[in-house]
Amino acid sequence: MTHDHCNDHGHDHHPIPENFDRAFALGVMLNVSFVVIEVIFGGLANSLALLADAGHNLSDVLGLLLAWGASVLTRRLPTQRRTYGMRRSSVLAALVNALVLLVAVAAIAWEAILRFNHPEPVVSGTVIWVASLGILINGGTAWLFRSGQKHDVNVHGAYLHMAADAAVSLGVVLAAIAIYYTGWLWLDPVVSLAIALIISVSAWGLLRESLNLALDAVPVAIHPAEVEAYLASLPGVEAVHDLHIWAMSTTEIALTVHLVKPDAVIDDALLVRINNELRAQFGIQHTTVQFERGDALHPCKQAPAEVV
């Protein structure tokens, strides 16, 4: 019995993404408490700087809530309408957080530029004490996400928000101490601009990566040529085409491909091997493989490289 095409689908379903619910809950609680402290002491010290920073930290709380919500949504089961569940929500959350972070950096830079023209005395002991507390709270919150931020763009966004705030608070303390001993008011905006520049580099990287994932680009950790070479090396495979690799979420990668195999038969063992090796070698969790015999009378319309 002959077949023009033999379509076999091997599915290695995605694992549940790492759960950071406790980290998000603790981070939100700590940062809400810090916002309250800044408002109280900002009012007592008549410090507009503290009150303004309280508003900035409140936006970071919203960023944490956004990332947390996306993390929860990625674990929802698929439905007939949303066959991948809501995994892509983590990509959207990372994208929004990157944009918010860049806006915050622009605000820091703008305020620093204004202070060049109108230098102000910096800062009371109360502000230094509160900023020091900010280093501990924001730095501690960033530490909660350290294990996941290298592998999950959504968690990385939350990590950057907290690390950025810790850096800003550190800048406030260092500038205040230096100005106390030197009297150089220009140190304050210089330190702020330096911190804004450092944060903007990371924020831009986050924006670029999350935007690429939202547009179904191949994740940066995957090298398509290596994946194609592996598939072409499989026994009996003569050609590889219509290869697509994309992110289902910020932690899960999917692949679809057509393999031309003249002796194509239903080969569950080979499909299992492909699934296991793609996961082990490239971190690709969800694979769909279509075998074709390469019949010249019935060519695959998706074979040309320019066809999507």
C-alpha positions as CSV (number, residue, x, y, z in Angstrom):
1,M,0.0,0.0,0.0
2,T,1.5,3.3,-1.1
3,H,1.0,6.8,0.3
4,D,1.7,10.2,-1.3
5,H,2.2,11.7,2.1
6,C,2.5,10.2,5.5
7,N,1.5,12.7,8.1
8,D,2.6,11.7,11.6
9,H,2.5,14.2,14.5
10,G,4.7,13.7,17.5
11,H,3.7,15.9,20.4
12,D,5.8,16.4,23.5
13,H,3.6,18.6,25.6
14,H,5.0,21.5,27.4
15,P,5.9,21.3,31.1
16,I,4.2,23.5,33.6
17,P,6.3,26.7,33.9
18,E,8.2,27.3,37.1
19,N,5.9,28.7,39.8
20,F,7.0,32.1,41.2
21,D,3.7,32.8,42.9
22,R,5.4,33.2,46.4
23,A,8.1,35.4,45.0
24,F,5.5,37.7,43.3
25,A,3.3,37.8,46.4
26,L,6.2,38.6,48.7
27,G,7.6,41.2,46.2
28,V,4.2,42.9,45.9
29,M,3.8,43.0,49.7
30,L,7.2,44.4,50.3
31,N,6.9,47.1,47.7
32,V,3.4,48.2,48.7
33,S,4.8,48.5,52.3
34,F,7.7,50.6,50.9
35,V,5.3,52.9,49.0
36,V,3.4,53.5,52.2
37,I,6.7,54.3,54.1
38,E,7.8,56.7,51.4
39,V,4.4,58.5,51.4
40,I,4.5,58.8,55.2
41,F,8.1,60.0,55.6
42,G,7.9,62.1,52.4
43,G,5.0,64.0,54.0
44,L,6.8,64.3,57.4
45,A,10.1,65.5,55.7
46,N,8.2,67.6,53.2
47,S,10.2,65.8,50.5
48,L,8.8,65.9,47.0
49,A,11.5,63.5,45.9
50,L,10.3,60.8,48.2
51,L,6.7,61.4,47.2
52,A,7.6,61.2,43.5
53,D,9.6,58.0,44.1
54,A,6.6,56.5,45.9
55,G,4.6,57.1,42.7
56,H,7.4,55.4,40.7
57,N,7.5,52.4,43.1
58,L,3.7,52.1,42.8
59,S,4.1,51.7,39.0
60,D,6.6,48.9,39.8
61,V,4.0,47.2,42.0
62,L,1.7,47.3,39.0
63,G,4.5,45.8,36.9
64,L,4.9,43.0,39.3
65,L,1.2,42.3,39.3
66,L,1.2,42.2,35.5
67,A,4.0,39.7,35.4
68,W,2.4,37.7,38.2
69,G,-0.9,37.6,36.3
70,A,0.7,36.5,33.1
71,S,2.6,33.8,35.1
72,V,-0.7,32.5,36.4
73,L,-2.4,32.6,32.9
74,T,0.4,30.6,31.3
75,R,-0.6,27.6,33.5
76,R,-4.2,27.6,32.3
77,L,-5.3,24.5,30.4
78,P,-6.0,24.7,26.6
79,T,-9.5,25.1,25.3
80,Q,-11.1,24.5,22.0
81,R,-10.9,28.2,21.2
82,R,-7.4,28.8,22.8
83,T,-5.6,25.6,21.8
84,Y,-2.3,26.7,23.3
85,G,-4.1,28.0,26.5
86,M,-2.9,31.5,27.4
87,R,0.8,30.9,27.3
88,R,1.5,33.9,25.1
89,S,0.3,36.2,27.8
90,S,3.7,36.0,29.4
91,V,5.3,37.4,26.3
92,L,2.8,40.3,26.2
93,A,3.5,41.0,29.9
94,A,7.3,41.1,29.3
95,L,6.7,43.5,26.3
96,V,4.6,45.9,28.4
97,N,7.0,45.8,31.3
98,A,9.9,46.6,29.0
99,L,8.0,49.7,27.7
100,V,7.1,50.8,31.2
101,L,10.7,50.4,32.3
102,L,12.0,52.5,29.4
103,V,9.4,55.2,30.2
104,A,10.7,55.2,33.8
105,V,14.3,55.5,32.6
106,A,13.3,58.5,30.4
107,A,11.6,60.1,33.4
108,I,14.8,59.6,35.6
109,A,17.0,61.1,32.8
110,W,14.7,64.1,32.3
111,E,14.6,64.9,36.0
112,A,18.4,64.7,36.1
113,I,18.7,67.1,33.2
114,L,16.4,69.5,34.9
115,R,18.6,69.3,38.0
116,F,21.6,70.4,36.0
117,N,19.9,73.7,35.3
118,H,18.4,74.0,38.8
119,P,20.6,72.2,41.3
120,E,19.0,71.5,44.6
121,P,20.5,70.6,48.0
122,V,20.5,66.8,48.5
123,V,19.1,65.3,50.8
124,S,18.0,65.1,54.4
125,G,19.0,62.2,56.7
126,T,15.4,60.9,56.4
127,V,15.6,60.6,52.7
128,I,19.0,58.8,52.9
129,W,17.5,56.4,55.5
130,V,14.4,55.7,53.3
131,A,16.6,55.3,50.2
132,S,18.8,52.8,52.1
133,L,15.6,50.8,53.0
134,G,14.7,50.9,49.3
135,I,18.0,49.3,48.4
136,L,17.2,46.4,50.8
137,I,13.6,46.0,49.7
138,N,14.1,46.3,45.9
139,G,17.3,44.4,46.0
140,G,15.7,41.6,48.0
141,T,12.7,41.5,45.7
142,A,15.1,41.2,42.7
143,W,16.9,38.4,44.5
144,L,13.6,36.5,44.7
145,F,13.6,36.2,40.9
146,R,17.3,35.5,40.3
147,S,16.8,31.8,39.5
148,G,14.2,32.4,36.8
149,Q,15.2,35.6,35.2
150,K,17.8,34.0,32.9
151,H,15.3,31.6,31.4
152,D,12.0,33.4,31.5
153,V,11.7,36.8,29.8
154,N,8.6,37.6,31.9
155,V,10.4,37.0,35.1
156,H,13.4,38.8,33.8
157,G,11.1,41.9,33.3
158,A,10.1,41.8,37.0
159,Y,13.7,41.3,38.0
160,L,14.9,44.3,36.0
161,H,12.2,46.6,37.5
162,M,13.3,45.7,41.0
163,A,17.1,45.8,40.2
164,A,16.6,49.2,38.6
165,D,14.8,50.6,41.6
166,A,17.6,49.2,43.9
167,A,20.2,50.9,41.7
168,V,18.3,54.3,41.8
169,S,18.1,54.1,45.6
170,L,21.8,53.3,45.8
171,G,22.5,56.3,43.5
172,V,20.5,58.5,45.9
173,V,22.5,57.4,48.9
174,L,26.0,57.6,47.2
175,A,25.3,61.0,45.7
176,A,24.0,62.3,49.0
177,I,27.1,61.1,50.9
178,A,29.5,62.5,48.2
179,I,27.7,65.9,48.1
180,Y,27.8,66.1,51.9
181,Y,31.7,65.9,51.8
182,T,32.3,67.8,48.6
183,G,29.4,70.2,48.2
184,W,29.2,69.3,44.5
185,L,25.5,69.4,43.7
186,W,26.1,68.3,40.1
187,L,27.0,64.8,41.4
188,D,23.3,64.1,42.0
189,P,22.2,64.4,38.3
190,V,25.4,62.8,37.0
191,V,24.8,59.7,39.1
192,S,21.1,59.6,38.0
193,L,22.1,59.8,34.3
194,A,24.7,57.1,34.7
195,I,22.1,54.8,36.4
196,A,19.5,55.6,33.7
197,L,22.0,54.7,31.0
198,I,22.9,51.3,32.6
199,I,19.2,50.5,33.1
200,S,18.3,51.5,29.5
201,V,20.7,49.0,28.1
202,S,19.0,46.1,29.9
203,A,15.5,47.5,29.3
204,W,16.3,47.8,25.5
205,G,17.5,44.2,25.5
206,L,14.3,43.1,27.2
207,L,12.1,45.1,24.8
208,R,13.9,43.7,21.7
209,E,13.7,40.1,23.0
210,S,10.0,40.3,24.0
211,L,9.1,42.0,20.8
212,N,10.8,39.3,18.8
213,L,9.0,36.6,20.7
214,A,5.7,38.4,20.2
215,L,6.4,38.4,16.4
216,D,7.2,34.6,16.5
217,A,10.9,35.1,15.9
218,V,13.2,32.2,16.7
219,P,14.2,32.5,20.4
220,V,17.8,33.8,20.8
221,A,18.9,30.6,22.5
222,I,18.0,28.5,19.4
223,H,20.2,28.3,16.3
224,P,18.0,27.3,13.4
225,A,20.8,26.1,11.2
226,E,21.9,23.6,14.0
227,V,18.3,22.4,14.4
228,E,18.0,21.9,10.6
229,A,21.3,20.1,10.4
230,Y,20.2,17.7,13.2
231,L,16.9,17.0,11.4
232,A,18.7,16.4,8.1
233,S,21.0,13.9,9.7
234,L,18.1,11.6,10.8
235,P,18.1,8.2,9.2
236,G,16.4,8.1,5.8
237,V,15.7,11.9,5.7
238,E,16.7,13.4,2.4
239,A,15.4,17.0,2.8
240,V,14.1,19.3,5.4
241,H,11.6,22.2,4.7
242,D,8.9,24.4,6.2
243,L,10.9,24.5,9.5
244,H,9.3,26.9,12.0
245,I,10.5,27.5,15.5
246,W,8.8,30.0,17.8
247,A,8.0,30.7,21.5
248,M,4.7,29.5,22.8
249,S,5.4,31.4,26.0
250,T,8.5,32.9,27.7
251,T,9.6,29.4,28.8
252,E,8.3,27.1,26.1
253,I,9.4,26.6,22.5
254,A,7.6,24.9,19.7
255,L,8.7,23.5,16.3
256,T,6.9,22.3,13.1
257,V,8.8,20.8,10.2
258,H,8.3,18.7,7.0
259,L,10.8,15.8,6.6
260,V,11.2,14.2,3.2
261,K,11.7,10.5,3.8
262,P,11.1,8.3,0.7
263,D,10.5,5.2,2.8
264,A,8.2,7.1,5.1
265,V,6.0,4.9,7.2
266,I,4.2,5.4,10.5
267,D,7.3,5.4,12.7
268,D,6.4,6.2,16.3
269,A,9.9,5.2,17.5
270,L,11.5,7.8,15.3
271,L,9.0,10.5,16.3
272,V,9.7,9.8,20.0
273,R,13.5,10.0,19.3
274,I,13.0,13.3,17.5
275,N,11.0,14.7,20.3
276,N,13.4,13.6,23.0
277,E,16.5,14.8,21.2
278,L,15.0,18.2,20.3
279,R,14.2,18.7,23.9
280,A,17.6,17.5,25.2
281,Q,19.8,19.3,22.6
282,F,17.8,22.5,21.9
283,G,15.3,22.9,24.7
284,I,12.3,22.6,22.2
285,Q,9.4,21.1,24.2
286,H,6.5,20.9,21.6
287,T,7.2,19.3,18.2
288,T,5.0,18.5,15.2
289,V,6.7,16.5,12.5
290,Q,5.2,15.8,9.0
291,F,6.8,13.0,6.9
292,E,6.7,13.2,3.1
293,R,7.8,10.7,0.5
294,G,9.0,13.4,-1.9
295,D,6.7,12.3,-4.7
296,A,7.5,14.6,-7.7
297,L,3.9,14.3,-9.0
298,H,2.6,15.7,-5.7
299,P,5.1,18.3,-4.5
300,C,4.7,20.0,-1.2
301,K,3.6,23.6,-1.8
302,Q,5.4,24.7,1.4
303,A,8.8,23.4,0.3
304,P,10.2,26.7,-1.2
305,A,12.1,28.6,1.5
306,E,10.2,31.8,0.7
307,V,6.8,30.2,1.3
308,V,5.3,30.5,4.8
